[in-house]
């Protein structure tokens, strides 16, 4: 990742927009896809014009979404966290006909 500081800033900006009172909810694949299509959260790769910028932006978004999911649900069981993280991995890996594969 070229812009580490920008990524950390993007993480903190997104984290501040999340309601930490609403824990215990698994991410829904439709909502994750919506985030990717709408460019949420904003990430440093959004400003990049290189050929691989779109995939880098997806990678950065997935990393931020995973980190915030774990932070919001830090008191949940490991099995719950694994299940939620698998949703984001499925998004990135292209299971279930994902358009981002």
Biopython code that builds the backbone (N, CA, C, O; Angstrom):
import numpy as np
from Bio.PDB.StructureBuilder import StructureBuilder

atoms = [
    (1, "UNK", "N", (0.852, -1.163, 0.000)),
    (1, "UNK", "CA", (0.000, 0.000, 0.000)),
    (1, "UNK", "C", (0.902, 1.232, 0.000)),
    (1, "UNK", "O", (1.797, 1.367, 0.834)),
    (2, "UNK", "N", (0.650, 2.106, -0.934)),
    (2, "UNK", "CA", (1.489, 3.280, -1.100)),
    (2, "UNK", "C", (1.216, 4.351, -0.049)),
    (2, "UNK", "O", (2.151, 4.971, 0.457)),
    (3, "UNK", "N", (-0.034, 4.571, 0.280)),
    (3, "UNK", "CA", (-0.425, 5.673, 1.153)),
    (3, "UNK", "C", (-0.916, 5.146, 2.501)),
    (3, "UNK", "O", (-2.117, 5.111, 2.768)),
    (4, "UNK", "N", (0.023, 4.740, 3.336)),
    (4, "UNK", "CA", (-0.328, 4.168, 4.630)),
    (4, "UNK", "C", (-1.054, 5.183, 5.506)),
    (4, "UNK", "O", (-2.058, 4.851, 6.138)),
    (5, "UNK", "N", (-0.561, 6.401, 5.547)),
    (5, "UNK", "CA", (-1.203, 7.430, 6.372)),
    (5, "UNK", "C", (-2.619, 7.715, 5.878)),
    (5, "UNK", "O", (-3.535, 7.889, 6.682)),
    (6, "UNK", "N", (-2.803, 7.763, 4.558)),
    (6, "UNK", "CA", (-4.135, 7.982, 3.990)),
    (6, "UNK", "C", (-5.083, 6.847, 4.336)),
    (6, "UNK", "O", (-6.263, 7.073, 4.605)),
    (7, "UNK", "N", (-4.563, 5.620, 4.328)),
    (7, "UNK", "CA", (-5.378, 4.461, 4.671)),
    (7, "UNK", "C", (-5.808, 4.529, 6.136)),
    (7, "UNK", "O", (-6.970, 4.284, 6.461)),
    (8, "UNK", "N", (-4.871, 4.860, 7.007)),
    (8, "UNK", "CA", (-5.197, 4.963, 8.436)),
    (8, "UNK", "C", (-6.214, 6.078, 8.659)),
    (8, "UNK", "O", (-7.129, 5.926, 9.468)),
    (9, "UNK", "N", (-6.064, 7.182, 7.960)),
    (9, "UNK", "CA", (-7.030, 8.278, 8.059)),
    (9, "UNK", "C", (-8.403, 7.818, 7.566)),
    (9, "UNK", "O", (-9.420, 8.138, 8.182)),
    (10, "UNK", "N", (-8.438, 7.068, 6.458)),
    (10, "UNK", "CA", (-9.708, 6.546, 5.926)),
    (10, "UNK", "C", (-10.361, 5.604, 6.929)),
    (10, "UNK", "O", (-11.577, 5.630, 7.115)),
    (11, "UNK", "N", (-9.552, 4.776, 7.570)),
    (11, "UNK", "CA", (-10.069, 3.861, 8.594)),
    (11, "UNK", "C", (-10.710, 4.661, 9.729)),
    (11, "UNK", "O", (-11.839, 4.380, 10.133)),
    (12, "UNK", "N", (-9.986, 5.659, 10.241)),
    (12, "UNK", "CA", (-10.514, 6.441, 11.364)),
    (12, "UNK", "C", (-11.760, 7.227, 10.955)),
    (12, "UNK", "O", (-12.704, 7.331, 11.738)),
    (13, "UNK", "N", (-11.775, 7.772, 9.759)),
    (13, "UNK", "CA", (-12.960, 8.501, 9.285)),
    (13, "UNK", "C", (-14.177, 7.583, 9.236)),
    (13, "UNK", "O", (-15.262, 7.961, 9.678)),
    (14, "UNK", "N", (-13.997, 6.379, 8.699)),
    (14, "UNK", "CA", (-15.114, 5.438, 8.614)),
    (14, "UNK", "C", (-15.512, 4.956, 10.003)),
    (14, "UNK", "O", (-16.698, 4.852, 10.316)),
    (15, "UNK", "N", (-14.528, 4.667, 10.823)),
    (15, "UNK", "CA", (-14.794, 4.180, 12.181)),
    (15, "UNK", "C", (-15.654, 5.169, 12.952)),
    (15, "UNK", "O", (-16.549, 4.762, 13.692)),
    (16, "UNK", "N", (-15.397, 6.456, 12.790)),
    (16, "UNK", "CA", (-16.162, 7.481, 13.490)),
    (16, "UNK", "C", (-17.621, 7.531, 13.039)),
    (16, "UNK", "O", (-18.472, 8.057, 13.756)),
    (17, "UNK", "N", (-17.915, 6.989, 11.862)),
    (17, "UNK", "CA", (-19.289, 7.010, 11.351)),
    (17, "UNK", "C", (-20.096, 5.787, 11.778)),
    (17, "UNK", "O", (-21.287, 5.699, 11.479)),
    (18, "UNK", "N", (-19.467, 4.849, 12.468)),
    (18, "UNK", "CA", (-20.109, 3.589, 12.844)),
    (18, "UNK", "C", (-20.683, 3.683, 14.258)),
    (18, "UNK", "O", (-20.050, 4.219, 15.168)),
    (19, "UNK", "N", (-21.885, 3.156, 14.421)),
    (19, "UNK", "CA", (-22.541, 3.105, 15.722)),
    (19, "UNK", "C", (-22.029, 1.884, 16.489)),
    (19, "UNK", "O", (-22.391, 0.750, 16.178)),
    (20, "UNK", "N", (-21.192, 2.125, 17.480)),
    (20, "UNK", "CA", (-20.593, 1.032, 18.247)),
    (20, "UNK", "C", (-21.570, 0.415, 19.248)),
    (20, "UNK", "O", (-21.243, -0.575, 19.901)),
    (21, "UNK", "N", (-22.738, 0.980, 19.370)),
    (21, "UNK", "CA", (-23.763, 0.412, 20.245)),
    (21, "UNK", "C", (-24.474, -0.758, 19.569)),
    (21, "UNK", "O", (-25.095, -1.580, 20.242)),
    (22, "UNK", "N", (-24.384, -0.834, 18.253)),
    (22, "UNK", "CA", (-25.077, -1.886, 17.501)),
    (22, "UNK", "C", (-24.118, -3.026, 17.188)),
    (22, "UNK", "O", (-23.685, -3.177, 16.046)),
    (23, "UNK", "N", (-23.792, -3.806, 18.166)),
    (23, "UNK", "CA", (-22.899, -4.933, 17.951)),
    (23, "UNK", "C", (-23.728, -6.215, 17.843)),
    (23, "UNK", "O", (-24.927, -6.227, 18.122)),
    (24, "UNK", "N", (-23.073, -7.265, 17.441)),
    (24, "UNK", "CA", (-23.748, -8.553, 17.350)),
    (24, "UNK", "C", (-24.500, -8.764, 16.052)),
    (24, "UNK", "O", (-25.307, -9.688, 15.954)),
    (25, "UNK", "N", (-24.254, -7.925, 15.051)),
    (25, "UNK", "CA", (-24.914, -8.080, 13.759)),
    (25, "UNK", "C", (-23.895, -8.531, 12.719)),
    (25, "UNK", "O", (-22.827, -7.937, 12.576)),
    (26, "UNK", "N", (-24.241, -9.577, 12.006)),
    (26, "UNK", "CA", (-23.372, -10.039, 10.935)),
    (26, "UNK", "C", (-23.556, -9.148, 9.708)),
    (26, "UNK", "O", (-24.661, -8.672, 9.448)),
    (27, "UNK", "N", (-22.482, -8.923, 8.957)),
    (27, "UNK", "CA", (-22.625, -8.124, 7.737)),
    (27, "UNK", "C", (-23.437, -8.890, 6.698)),
    (27, "UNK", "O", (-23.294, -10.104, 6.552)),
    (28, "UNK", "N", (-24.284, -8.171, 5.984)),
    (28, "UNK", "CA", (-25.070, -8.774, 4.920)),
    (28, "UNK", "C", (-24.339, -8.564, 3.605)),
    (28, "UNK", "O", (-23.852, -7.467, 3.327)),
    (29, "UNK", "N", (-24.263, -9.602, 2.805)),
    (29, "UNK", "CA", (-23.527, -9.535, 1.543)),
    (29, "UNK", "C", (-24.053, -8.416, 0.653)),
    (29, "UNK", "O", (-23.264, -7.733, 0.000)),
    (30, "UNK", "N", (-25.365, -8.213, 0.611)),
    (30, "UNK", "CA", (-25.932, -7.129, -0.203)),
    (30, "UNK", "C", (-25.421, -5.769, 0.246)),
    (30, "UNK", "O", (-25.120, -4.912, -0.584)),
    (31, "UNK", "N", (-25.321, -5.567, 1.552)),
    (31, "UNK", "CA", (-24.812, -4.290, 2.064)),
    (31, "UNK", "C", (-23.331, -4.115, 1.752)),
    (31, "UNK", "O", (-22.886, -3.006, 1.454)),
    (32, "UNK", "N", (-22.573, -5.191, 1.819)),
    (32, "UNK", "CA", (-21.153, -5.114, 1.494)),
    (32, "UNK", "C", (-20.959, -4.775, 0.015)),
    (32, "UNK", "O", (-20.099, -3.966, -0.334)),
    (33, "UNK", "N", (-21.749, -5.389, -0.837)),
    (33, "UNK", "CA", (-21.660, -5.086, -2.273)),
    (33, "UNK", "C", (-22.043, -3.633, -2.515)),
    (33, "UNK", "O", (-21.402, -2.947, -3.312)),
    (34, "UNK", "N", (-23.080, -3.160, -1.836)),
    (34, "UNK", "CA", (-23.482, -1.755, -1.963)),
    (34, "UNK", "C", (-22.320, -0.837, -1.593)),
    (34, "UNK", "O", (-22.062, 0.150, -2.283)),
    (35, "UNK", "N", (-21.620, -1.159, -0.509)),
    (35, "UNK", "CA", (-20.466, -0.354, -0.106)),
    (35, "UNK", "C", (-19.424, -0.294, -1.220)),
    (35, "UNK", "O", (-18.878, 0.773, -1.504)),
    (36, "UNK", "N", (-19.151, -1.421, -1.843)),
    (36, "UNK", "CA", (-18.160, -1.447, -2.917)),
    (36, "UNK", "C", (-18.613, -0.609, -4.108)),
    (36, "UNK", "O", (-17.823, 0.148, -4.672)),
    (37, "UNK", "N", (-19.871, -0.741, -4.488)),
    (37, "UNK", "CA", (-20.390, -0.011, -5.645)),
    (37, "UNK", "C", (-20.449, 1.499, -5.401)),
    (37, "UNK", "O", (-20.210, 2.292, -6.311)),
    (38, "UNK", "N", (-20.766, 1.882, -4.178)),
    (38, "UNK", "CA", (-20.913, 3.301, -3.848)),
    (38, "UNK", "C", (-19.599, 3.943, -3.388)),
    (38, "UNK", "O", (-19.541, 5.152, -3.163)),
    (39, "UNK", "N", (-18.563, 3.144, -3.253)),
    (39, "UNK", "CA", (-17.279, 3.700, -2.838)),
    (39, "UNK", "C", (-17.223, 4.078, -1.374)),
    (39, "UNK", "O", (-16.651, 5.105, -1.010)),
    (40, "UNK", "N", (-17.822, 3.243, -0.530)),
    (40, "UNK", "CA", (-17.862, 3.487, 0.910)),
    (40, "UNK", "C", (-17.055, 2.399, 1.606)),
    (40, "UNK", "O", (-17.299, 1.219, 1.352)),
    (41, "UNK", "N", (-16.138, 2.729, 2.440)),
    (41, "UNK", "CA", (-15.645, 4.059, 2.763)),
    (41, "UNK", "C", (-14.690, 4.577, 1.691)),
    (41, "UNK", "O", (-14.147, 3.807, 0.899)),
    (42, "UNK", "N", (-14.496, 5.892, 1.679)),
    (42, "UNK", "CA", (-13.507, 6.484, 0.776)),
    (42, "UNK", "C", (-12.131, 5.995, 1.189)),
    (42, "UNK", "O", (-11.823, 5.912, 2.379)),
    (43, "UNK", "N", (-11.303, 5.671, 0.202)),
    (43, "UNK", "CA", (-9.965, 5.148, 0.470)),
    (43, "UNK", "C", (-8.951, 5.840, -0.445)),
    (43, "UNK", "O", (-9.331, 6.417, -1.464)),
    (44, "UNK", "N", (-7.667, 5.786, -0.089)),
    (44, "UNK", "CA", (-6.644, 6.446, -0.894)),
    (44, "UNK", "C", (-6.616, 5.998, -2.362)),
    (44, "UNK", "O", (-6.322, 6.810, -3.240)),
    (45, "UNK", "N", (-6.911, 4.747, -2.638)),
    (45, "UNK", "CA", (-6.861, 4.252, -4.025)),
    (45, "UNK", "C", (-7.914, 4.903, -4.911)),
    (45, "UNK", "O", (-7.816, 4.830, -6.136)),
    (46, "UNK", "N", (-8.924, 5.542, -4.313)),
    (46, "UNK", "CA", (-9.924, 6.259, -5.100)),
    (46, "UNK", "C", (-9.288, 7.386, -5.906)),
    (46, "UNK", "O", (-9.792, 7.753, -6.967)),
    (47, "UNK", "N", (-8.195, 7.929, -5.411)),
    (47, "UNK", "CA", (-7.515, 9.040, -6.071)),
    (47, "UNK", "C", (-6.465, 8.573, -7.079)),
    (47, "UNK", "O", (-5.904, 9.388, -7.811)),
    (48, "UNK", "N", (-6.202, 7.290, -7.120)),
    (48, "UNK", "CA", (-5.186, 6.714, -8.001)),
    (48, "UNK", "C", (-5.759, 6.528, -9.401)),
    (48, "UNK", "O", (-6.920, 6.146, -9.548)),
    (49, "UNK", "N", (-4.965, 6.791, -10.423)),
    (49, "UNK", "CA", (-5.431, 6.636, -11.806)),
    (49, "UNK", "C", (-4.781, 5.441, -12.502)),
    (49, "UNK", "O", (-4.978, 5.248, -13.702)),
    (50, "UNK", "N", (-4.023, 4.652, -11.778)),
    (50, "UNK", "CA", (-3.359, 3.502, -12.389)),
    (50, "UNK", "C", (-4.362, 2.413, -12.734)),
    (50, "UNK", "O", (-5.506, 2.432, -12.280)),
    (51, "UNK", "N", (-3.912, 1.463, -13.547)),
    (51, "UNK", "CA", (-4.776, 0.386, -14.018)),
    (51, "UNK", "C", (-5.291, -0.505, -12.893)),
    (51, "UNK", "O", (-6.390, -1.051, -12.989)),
    (52, "UNK", "N", (-4.517, -0.653, -11.845)),
    (52, "UNK", "CA", (-4.929, -1.537, -10.751)),
    (52, "UNK", "C", (-5.584, -0.793, -9.589)),
    (52, "UNK", "O", (-5.780, -1.372, -8.520)),
    (53, "UNK", "N", (-5.922, 0.468, -9.780)),
    (53, "UNK", "CA", (-6.491, 1.280, -8.699)),
    (53, "UNK", "C", (-7.842, 0.754, -8.220)),
    (53, "UNK", "O", (-8.114, 0.768, -7.019)),
    (54, "UNK", "N", (-8.687, 0.294, -9.132)),
    (54, "UNK", "CA", (-10.015, -0.189, -8.728)),
    (54, "UNK", "C", (-9.902, -1.394, -7.800)),
    (54, "UNK", "O", (-10.610, -1.472, -6.795)),
    (55, "UNK", "N", (-9.029, -2.320, -8.126)),
    (55, "UNK", "CA", (-8.858, -3.492, -7.260)),
    (55, "UNK", "C", (-8.198, -3.105, -5.940)),
    (55, "UNK", "O", (-8.529, -3.658, -4.891)),
    (56, "UNK", "N", (-7.274, -2.165, -5.991)),
    (56, "UNK", "CA", (-6.645, -1.695, -4.752)),
    (56, "UNK", "C", (-7.691, -1.035, -3.855)),
    (56, "UNK", "O", (-7.655, -1.207, -2.636)),
    (57, "UNK", "N", (-8.618, -0.285, -4.441)),
    (57, "UNK", "CA", (-9.674, 0.360, -3.658)),
    (57, "UNK", "C", (-10.565, -0.688, -2.994)),
    (57, "UNK", "O", (-10.946, -0.533, -1.834)),
    (58, "UNK", "N", (-10.894, -1.742, -3.719)),
    (58, "UNK", "CA", (-11.703, -2.816, -3.136)),
    (58, "UNK", "C", (-10.953, -3.459, -1.977)),
    (58, "UNK", "O", (-11.530, -3.691, -0.915)),
    (59, "UNK", "N", (-9.675, -3.746, -2.177)),
    (59, "UNK", "CA", (-8.871, -4.343, -1.106)),
    (59, "UNK", "C", (-8.835, -3.446, 0.128)),
    (59, "UNK", "O", (-8.963, -3.923, 1.256)),
    (60, "UNK", "N", (-8.660, -2.151, -0.093)),
    (60, "UNK", "CA", (-8.612, -1.220, 1.028)),
    (60, "UNK", "C", (-9.958, -1.147, 1.747)),
    (60, "UNK", "O", (-10.008, -1.124, 2.977)),
    (61, "UNK", "N", (-11.048, -1.109, 0.977)),
    (61, "UNK", "CA", (-12.384, -1.069, 1.596)),
    (61, "UNK", "C", (-12.650, -2.330, 2.414)),
    (61, "UNK", "O", (-13.135, -2.254, 3.543)),
    (62, "UNK", "N", (-12.334, -3.476, 1.845)),
    (62, "UNK", "CA", (-12.557, -4.742, 2.553)),
    (62, "UNK", "C", (-11.749, -4.760, 3.842)),
    (62, "UNK", "O", (-12.255, -5.187, 4.880)),
    (63, "UNK", "N", (-10.506, -4.305, 3.793)),
    (63, "UNK", "CA", (-9.668, -4.293, 4.997)),
    (63, "UNK", "C", (-10.280, -3.398, 6.074)),
    (63, "UNK", "O", (-10.303, -3.769, 7.248)),
    (64, "UNK", "N", (-10.771, -2.230, 5.685)),
    (64, "UNK", "CA", (-11.379, -1.314, 6.654)),
    (64, "UNK", "C", (-12.672, -1.908, 7.219)),
    (64, "UNK", "O", (-12.902, -1.865, 8.428)),
    (65, "UNK", "N", (-13.512, -2.460, 6.345)),
    (65, "UNK", "CA", (-14.763, -3.050, 6.812)),
    (65, "UNK", "C", (-14.509, -4.201, 7.782)),
    (65, "UNK", "O", (-15.210, -4.336, 8.785)),
    (66, "UNK", "N", (-13.509, -5.028, 7.486)),
    (66, "UNK", "CA", (-13.177, -6.139, 8.376)),
    (66, "UNK", "C", (-12.683, -5.623, 9.728)),
    (66, "UNK", "O", (-13.104, -6.118, 10.774)),
    (67, "UNK", "N", (-11.795, -4.635, 9.708)),
    (67, "UNK", "CA", (-11.236, -4.116, 10.958)),
    (67, "UNK", "C", (-12.320, -3.501, 11.833)),
    (67, "UNK", "O", (-12.345, -3.724, 13.044)),
    (68, "UNK", "N", (-13.209, -2.735, 11.229)),
    (68, "UNK", "CA", (-14.275, -2.097, 12.009)),
    (68, "UNK", "C", (-15.255, -3.154, 12.521)),
    (68, "UNK", "O", (-15.736, -3.053, 13.650)),
    (69, "UNK", "N", (-15.555, -4.165, 11.703)),
    (69, "UNK", "CA", (-16.439, -5.248, 12.153)),
    (69, "UNK", "C", (-15.873, -5.908, 13.415)),
    (69, "UNK", "O", (-16.596, -6.123, 14.387)),
    (70, "UNK", "N", (-14.584, -6.223, 13.390)),
    (70, "UNK", "CA", (-13.961, -6.875, 14.546)),
    (70, "UNK", "C", (-13.974, -5.940, 15.752)),
    (70, "UNK", "O", (-14.239, -6.373, 16.874)),
    (71, "UNK", "N", (-13.691, -4.665, 15.522)),
    (71, "UNK", "CA", (-13.666, -3.726, 16.640)),
    (71, "UNK", "C", (-15.052, -3.551, 17.266)),
    (71, "UNK", "O", (-15.181, -3.516, 18.490)),
    (72, "UNK", "N", (-16.077, -3.441, 16.436)),
    (72, "UNK", "CA", (-17.440, -3.281, 16.950)),
    (72, "UNK", "C", (-17.873, -4.526, 17.719)),
    (72, "UNK", "O", (-18.592, -4.428, 18.713)),
    (73, "UNK", "N", (-17.440, -5.677, 17.263)),
    (73, "UNK", "CA", (-17.886, -6.947, 17.843)),
    (73, "UNK", "C", (-16.813, -7.630, 18.689)),
    (73, "UNK", "O", (-16.799, -8.856, 18.800)),
    (74, "UNK", "N", (-15.929, -6.857, 19.276)),
    (74, "UNK", "CA", (-14.806, -7.433, 20.016)),
    (74, "UNK", "C", (-15.233, -8.319, 21.185)),
    (74, "UNK", "O", (-14.447, -9.149, 21.641)),
    (75, "UNK", "N", (-16.445, -8.162, 21.673)),
    (75, "UNK", "CA", (-16.914, -8.978, 22.797)),
    (75, "UNK", "C", (-17.702, -10.209, 22.350)),
    (75, "UNK", "O", (-18.207, -10.960, 23.185)),
    (76, "UNK", "N", (-17.808, -10.412, 21.060)),
    (76, "UNK", "CA", (-18.520, -11.579, 20.534)),
    (76, "UNK", "C", (-17.586, -12.793, 20.506)),
    (76, "UNK", "O", (-16.377, -12.662, 20.699)),
    (77, "UNK", "N", (-18.151, -13.952, 20.266)),
    (77, "UNK", "CA", (-17.350, -15.181, 20.223)),
    (77, "UNK", "C", (-16.480, -15.209, 18.968)),
    (77, "UNK", "O", (-16.750, -14.512, 17.990)),
    (78, "UNK", "N", (-15.445, -16.019, 19.017)),
    (78, "UNK", "CA", (-14.581, -16.190, 17.849)),
    (78, "UNK", "C", (-15.362, -16.751, 16.673)),
    (78, "UNK", "O", (-15.118, -16.369, 15.528)),
    (79, "UNK", "N", (-16.290, -17.644, 16.942)),
    (79, "UNK", "CA", (-17.098, -18.229, 15.872)),
    (79, "UNK", "C", (-17.922, -17.150, 15.164)),
    (79, "UNK", "O", (-18.042, -17.154, 13.939)),
    (80, "UNK", "N", (-18.483, -16.235, 15.942)),
    (80, "UNK", "CA", (-19.254, -15.129, 15.364)),
    (80, "UNK", "C", (-18.353, -14.246, 14.505)),
    (80, "UNK", "O", (-18.712, -13.894, 13.381)),
    (81, "UNK", "N", (-17.183, -13.889, 15.035)),
    (81, "UNK", "CA", (-16.245, -13.058, 14.279)),
    (81, "UNK", "C", (-15.816, -13.755, 12.996)),
    (81, "UNK", "O", (-15.741, -13.125, 11.941)),
    (82, "UNK", "N", (-15.534, -15.042, 13.080)),
    (82, "UNK", "CA", (-15.149, -15.798, 11.884)),
    (82, "UNK", "C", (-16.247, -15.776, 10.833)),
    (82, "UNK", "O", (-15.979, -15.618, 9.642)),
    (83, "UNK", "N", (-17.472, -15.935, 11.279)),
    (83, "UNK", "CA", (-18.597, -15.932, 10.346)),
    (83, "UNK", "C", (-18.719, -14.574, 9.651)),
    (83, "UNK", "O", (-18.931, -14.515, 8.440)),
    (84, "UNK", "N", (-18.587, -13.501, 10.400)),
    (84, "UNK", "CA", (-18.661, -12.167, 9.815)),
    (84, "UNK", "C", (-17.503, -11.864, 8.891)),
    (84, "UNK", "O", (-17.688, -11.266, 7.831)),
    (85, "UNK", "N", (-16.310, -12.274, 9.286)),
    (85, "UNK", "CA", (-15.143, -12.046, 8.440)),
    (85, "UNK", "C", (-15.224, -12.868, 7.160)),
    (85, "UNK", "O", (-14.756, -12.431, 6.108)),
    (86, "UNK", "N", (-15.809, -14.043, 7.243)),
    (86, "UNK", "CA", (-15.974, -14.861, 6.036)),
    (86, "UNK", "C", (-16.878, -14.179, 5.022)),
    (86, "UNK", "O", (-16.697, -14.362, 3.818)),
    (87, "UNK", "N", (-17.849, -13.394, 5.483)),
    (87, "UNK", "CA", (-18.696, -12.637, 4.558)),
    (87, "UNK", "C", (-17.852, -11.678, 3.731)),
    (87, "UNK", "O", (-18.041, -11.574, 2.519)),
    (88, "UNK", "N", (-16.922, -10.976, 4.373)),
    (88, "UNK", "CA", (-16.101, -10.028, 3.626)),
    (88, "UNK", "C", (-15.098, -10.741, 2.741)),
    (88, "UNK", "O", (-14.760, -10.244, 1.667)),
    (89, "UNK", "N", (-14.616, -11.895, 3.171)),
    (89, "UNK", "CA", (-13.712, -12.674, 2.334)),
    (89, "UNK", "C", (-14.460, -13.163, 1.096)),
    (89, "UNK", "O", (-13.915, -13.144, -0.007)),
    (90, "UNK", "N", (-15.690, -13.594, 1.274)),
    (90, "UNK", "CA", (-16.503, -14.035, 0.132)),
    (90, "UNK", "C", (-16.710, -12.895, -0.844)),
    (90, "UNK", "O", (-16.710, -13.110, -2.056)),
    (91, "UNK", "N", (-16.885, -11.696, -0.340)),
    (91, "UNK", "CA", (-17.050, -10.530, -1.199)),
    (91, "UNK", "C", (-15.813, -10.342, -2.059)),
    (91, "UNK", "O", (-15.925, -10.121, -3.265)),
    (92, "UNK", "N", (-14.652, -10.425, -1.463)),
    (92, "UNK", "CA", (-13.402, -10.192, -2.189)),
    (92, "UNK", "C", (-13.048, -11.344, -3.116)),
    (92, "UNK", "O", (-12.486, -11.119, -4.188)),
    (93, "UNK", "N", (-13.362, -12.556, -2.731)),
    (93, "UNK", "CA", (-12.953, -13.730, -3.503)),
    (93, "UNK", "C", (-13.907, -14.098, -4.620)),
    (93, "UNK", "O", (-13.567, -14.926, -5.464)),
    (94, "UNK", "N", (-15.074, -13.516, -4.651)),
    (94, "UNK", "CA", (-15.956, -13.737, -5.784)),
    (94, "UNK", "C", (-16.909, -14.903, -5.654)),
    (94, "UNK", "O", (-17.398, -15.395, -6.671)),
    (95, "UNK", "N", (-17.192, -15.364, -4.460)),
    (95, "UNK", "CA", (-18.177, -16.426, -4.307)),
    (95, "UNK", "C", (-19.577, -15.887, -4.545)),
    (95, "UNK", "O", (-19.802, -14.681, -4.452)),
    (96, "UNK", "N", (-20.495, -16.748, -4.845)),
    (96, "UNK", "CA", (-21.890, -16.427, -5.062)),
    (96, "UNK", "C", (-22.086, -15.427, -6.204)),
    (96, "UNK", "O", (-22.946, -14.551, -6.126)),
    (97, "UNK", "N", (-21.282, -15.564, -7.269)),
    (97, "UNK", "CA", (-21.467, -14.732, -8.441)),
    (97, "UNK", "C", (-21.076, -13.283, -8.236)),
    (97, "UNK", "O", (-21.596, -12.401, -8.919)),
    (98, "UNK", "N", (-20.183, -13.026, -7.323)),
    (98, "UNK", "CA", (-19.752, -11.667, -7.018)),
    (98, "UNK", "C", (-19.149, -10.992, -8.243)),
    (98, "UNK", "O", (-18.333, -11.589, -8.945)),
    (99, "UNK", "N", (-19.542, -9.770, -8.497)),
    (99, "UNK", "CA", (-19.044, -9.048, -9.659)),
    (99, "UNK", "C", (-17.628, -8.516, -9.465)),
    (99, "UNK", "O", (-17.033, -7.991, -10.407)),
    (100, "UNK", "N", (-17.075, -8.646, -8.243)),
    (100, "UNK", "CA", (-15.766, -8.103, -7.985)),
    (100, "UNK", "C", (-14.661, -9.143, -8.116)),
    (100, "UNK", "O", (-13.509, -8.848, -7.799)),
    (101, "UNK", "N", (-14.973, -10.322, -8.564)),
    (101, "UNK", "CA", (-13.966, -11.383, -8.672)),
    (101, "UNK", "C", (-12.999, -11.078, -9.793)),
    (101, "UNK", "O", (-12.077, -11.855, -10.041)),
]
sb = StructureBuilder()
sb.init_structure("model")
sb.init_model(0)
sb.init_chain("A")
sb.init_seg("    ")
for serial, (resi, resn, name, xyz) in enumerate(atoms, 1):
    if name == "N":
        sb.init_residue(resn, " ", resi, " ")
    sb.init_atom(name, np.array(xyz, "f"), 0.0, 1.0, " ", f" {name:<3s}", serial, name[0])
structure = sb.get_structure()
